[in-house]
Amino acid sequence: MSSVVTPEFTRGLPKAELHLHIEGTLEPELKLKLAKRNHVDIGQTTIADVQKTYNYHDLASFLAVYYPAMNVLQTEEDFYDLAWDYLTKAAANNVRHVELFFDPQAHTSRGIPFEVVLNGLYQATVDARALNVDAHLIMCFLRDFSKESARKTLQEGLKYRDKIIGIGLDSDEHNNPPLKFARQFEEAASAGLHITTHCDIDQKDSIEHIRQALEIMEVERLDHGTNIVEDPDLVELAAKRKIGLTSCPLSNSFVSPEMKGQEVIELLNAGVKVSINSDDPAYFKGYISDNYYALAQKYDLTKDQIVQLAKNSFETSWISQRQKQLYLDEIDHFVTANA
């Protein structure tokens, strides 16, 4: 097998996407279309106008752009269109399985009913079967909202247990540690939902937050989480428990020029199940295959390393062992055909 990693190889490689915020796939074209459809004045009339607002250098400045953009999302049709646009791109990137984050509080807090958000997104995941994409929803709590808000959101989500595969935690991590939501996570796990949490890169108390997530809350995955390399004991624990880490090189590059690539390699070498994902691709200029290729280019990764990252994505997904094996076999067949 040629060791040169090409864009065609990363695009064709079967992969799972486990760290994707559906609201972060709102491309300028769709934003303008929805603004017009819903008569929402966003102060922008061209794609260039929208792109000029993409001025951020850390998590807080990004969120200040990210949340106001959601005002164009009003109806079930809007949420369907948002998810469908992403899922067609996922199919073009040979994403075979995807677990989508969505943030109900970002919408209910502005008067959009929970069921409007969920039903629109869920119908798109059902229709994605026609694209040969297996898609599921992860409901996230906004960590800069209150515990009471998370409790109410979980209560609402549990009414739709059959449409949600797991619970996540995202948004501004500063002064909002994972343990703030320990009770809600315990209740979610008791209800049979999977659990994961963001531990964003280079945050205040990053290692302490990772420790809380792994040792106390016993999450199944860490989203981002690459600061774990600062504590060899936690790296060993993650490898032992087969914890998935979902790294997002292109979004990382807006905070760290090195994309946390060296950390990804270190985790791979330590046997940690790290995978590559696209996070908020409309805002960070690249979907999942672009993230694989950017990392491969910058760090001269081999095809074997890229293939292992893809295998890790399926191995740490929340599907059955039989499904995982079918997807792993697909990877092997692809590699053989592209030797």
C-alpha positions, 0 to 999 in steps of 0.5 A: 500500500502506498504510504502517501495520504491523498484527499481522495483516500481520506474522502473515500475511507469509511468513517464514523463522525462522533463530534459534530454540532449540527448547529455548527453546520449552518452554512452561509447559504442556508443561513441566508435562505432561512433568514429570508424564509422566516423574515429574520433580520440578521443584518447580513444579505450576502455570503461575504457579509456572513463570512465577515462575522467569522472573527474568533480566536478562542472559545468565548469569541466563537460562541459569541458568533455561533449562538446569534446565528441560530435565530434563523432556525424557527420551524421543524422544516428549518431543523430538518433542512439544517440536518439534511444539508449536513447529512448529504455532505456526510454521505459525500465524505463516506461517513457511514455512521454519525452521532450528532450533537444538538443543543435544545437549550439554545433554542428553547431559551429563545422560545422554540419548543423542544419537540420542534427542534427534535422532530425536525432533526430526527426526521432527517436522520431517518431519511438519511438511511436513503443516503446509506448514512446511519445517524443518531442524536446526542442531546447536549446540555449547555454548561453555562446554563444552570443545573436546573435548566439541565434537569428540565431539559433532561426531563423533556428529552426522556419523553423522547428516549427512542429518538436520542442515543446519548447525552453530552455537555458543551459550551463555555467550560470556564467555571463550569466543570463536569461535576456541575452536572453529575446528577443529570448525567447519572440520571441519564445513564440510569435511563440507558442513555450513553454519556460523553462530555466536552473537555475543551483544549487548553482550558483553565483546570483542563486536567481536573475536568478530565479527571472528574469526567473519567474517574467520577462521572465515568463518561464513555467518551471525551470530546476534544480531551487531548490535554489528557497527555499532560497526565500519564496516569489518566492516559493509561486509564483512558487506554485501559477503559477504551475511552474514545477521544474525539479530536477536531484538528481544524477547529483546534487550529483556531486556538492552537496552530499545531491543531493538537496533532502531536497529542493525537499521535501520542495518544495513538501510540499509547493505544488510546482510541482517539478519532478525527471529527469536524466539530463545527465545519461551517465555521472552521472551513472543513468537513471530516475528510478535510480534517483527516487530510489536514492532520495527515499533511501537517504531521506526515501521517501514514495510511496505517495511522489514518486507517487506525483513526477511522477504525477508532471512530467505529470502535468507540461509537455507540452501536452494536459489536456486529455493526462495528465489525461490519464497518471495520470490514468495510475499512479493510475492503477499502484499504485492500482496493486502494493498495 
